């Protein structure tokens, strides 16, 4: 699905988004509606490492393979 649709669903269901180039389930983005940045979460050794900023590429923004995940 497109990123806009994935973000709408993720916000509605309090979930995250990812795409297969991130390695499904290993990295995900938690969209927010506040002035802070989206959180980029990377699963390392069964812990989520929070990275405060995500800088999407044009390819990320145009991709149609986004998915909503826990």
Secondary structure, DSSP 8 states (H G I E B T S, - for coil): --HHHHHHHHHHHT-EEEEGGG-TTTEEEE--SSSS--EEEEEETTEEEEES-----HHHHH-S-EEEE-
